[in-house]
Amino acid sequence: MYALSALFVVAALAGVLFLDYEPGRAAAWVAVLVGGATLMLVGQRVERSPALSATLVSTGAIAGGFPLFWTIVVPVAAAAVVASSVALARRQSARA
C-alpha cells in the first residue's frame, strides 16, 4: 500500500513537470493523486477501527487510480489494495 501511495505522489509530480496542462487542470491532477495517497496513508494508521481504515484506504486507492486508469496497471493495483484492505478489516473485526 505504501508503494501505491508513493506511485500516486510520483505521478502527481511527473504530471506537473511533463504534461502540458493548464494551471487549473494541473492543480486538480495533483489534488486527486496526492489526496488519494494521503487517504491511503492515513487509513493505514487508523488502528482502532478496521472498517474506517478499510474505507479510507479504499477511497484513496480509487481516487488516486481514477486519473491513471489509462495505464491498466494502476487500476489493477488499486483493486488489489481495495480487496486486501477489506479482507484485512473483516479478519480483524472477526477477532474482536
N, C-alpha and C positions, 0 to 999 in steps of 0.2 A: 504494500500500500504506500510505503514511503517512496518507492520508485515511481509509481504513477503520479504521486504528488509532485515529485521533482520533475517529471516529464512535463506536467502541466506548466510549471514555472518556466522551464526552458523553452517550451513552445510559446509562452507569452512573450518572453524576451526576444526570441527569434522572430516572432511575428512583427514586433515593433521595429526591429532592426532591418528585416529583409523584405517584408511585404509592403506594398505601396498603398497603404490605407490612409484615408483622411483622418484627422485627429479624433473625431467622434467615434469612428468605427474602431480605430486602434485602441481607444480607451475602453470600449465595450469588450474587445478581444481580451485585453489584459484583465479587466474586471471579472469576466466569466472564468477565465483559466486560473487566475490567482485565487479567486473566490472559491472555486472548486477544490483547489489544493488546500486552502485554509480549512474548509469544512471537513475534508478528509483527515487532516492532521488533528483538528480539534476533536473529531469523532473518535479518533484512536486514543485520545487522552481521557475520555469520559469512562470512568471505571464503575460508577455506582449504578448506572442504568444501561444494560446491554441494548435495550430497544432504542434508546436515544442515540447511543453510539452507532448502531447499525443504520439508523435514519440519517445521521449526519454524514457518515462515510458514503452511504449510497447516494445521497443527494449531491455530495461533492463530486463523486465519480461520474454521475450522469451529467451534471452541469459542465464539468471540465471536458467530458468526452463529446459533448454535443458539437462544439465548433471544430473538433478534429475528426468528425465522423467519416470524412473522405479518406482517411488513412487506413481504414479497415482494421488495423492492429489495435488502435486505441479503443474503439468501441468493444472489441473482444476483451481487452484487458479490463475495461470498466465493468463489463458484465461479470467477469470473473471476480472482481473486487466486490461488487454488489452481492453476488451469490455467496461468497465466502463470509462477508460481514453478517449477512442474515443468518447463515448457518451457525456461525460462532455465537451470535446473540441468542439463538434458540437453544444451543447447547448450554450456555451459561444460565439461561432462565430455567432450564430443566433442573439444573443442580440446586438452584435456590429454593 
